[in-house]
Amino acid sequence: MSSPKRDASSPNTNGTRREVGLAWAIHALTASGVLLGAAGLEAVVRGHPQAAIVYLIAAMIVDGVDGPIARAAKVADALPGMDGNILDLVVDYLTCVMLPVAFMAYFHAFPHGWTVVLGALILFTAVLWFARTELMTEDHWFRGFPAIWNLVAPTFFLLRSPQWVNIVVTIGLCILTLTNVKFVHPMQVREKRVINIAVTSLWLLAMLILTLTWRTTYLPLEIILIAAPAWFGFITVQRTLRKDLPT
């Protein structure tokens, strides 16, 4: 499909040269998630789970910092011809959904015969979630499980959780993806922001250490891999049940 031609003499920019250059640099930071996702997929195909998880964590860090930087730099005002939200969604579908699905398939998160079905279910529900026109509430909580399979897949692997547990959790999260249950965005939700960022950081740190020391078990770190999602589950239920906040 051809796109409409633009007048080369009037570029679709509003900022100064410095602001436009900064905006492009921030968009490039966001787009670098695709490179990390591709490297992660290569690691999966080559049978290197540790490397794949490291790339996943790196992509998560990029995804966590690029948004606040972009908002602080007012990228949308400087470069209105580029939609940072669409760019972010494209990158997220690769790094948060496709790569984790490949990871779970290659490293046997599910029993034989379940992998294709559950992988398809994840891909299908996630793409429907990404297409929602109202992904967030007015106070910046996600509507539905935000397809963060990039946290789920490594947690399954590092905890060596039973396959039946993985099946139950996966089906439950796929169902929640298409609901209006409120899930926190740690960086944007003001309520308990410091705690949420701290819990997320501990989760990623524990994940990284357990990945780098794979084959050796550290119970305190494994407890963090259970406690962190338990905390987010708790505040999800708490926020969803509140009637005095936007739905």
Secondary structure, DSSP 8 states (H G I E B T S, - for coil): -------TTS-S--S-HHHHHHHHHHHHHHHHHHHHHHHHHHHHHTT-HHHHHHHHHHHHHHHHHHHHHHHHHTHHHH-TTS-HHHHHHHHHIIIIIIHHHHHHHHTTSS-TTTHHHHHHHHHHHHHHHHT-S--B-TTS-EES----HHHHHHHHHHHT--HHHHHHHHHHHHHHHTS--EE--TTT--TTHHHHHHHHHHHHHHHHHHHHTTTS--HHHHHHHHHHHHHHHHHHHHHHH-SSS--
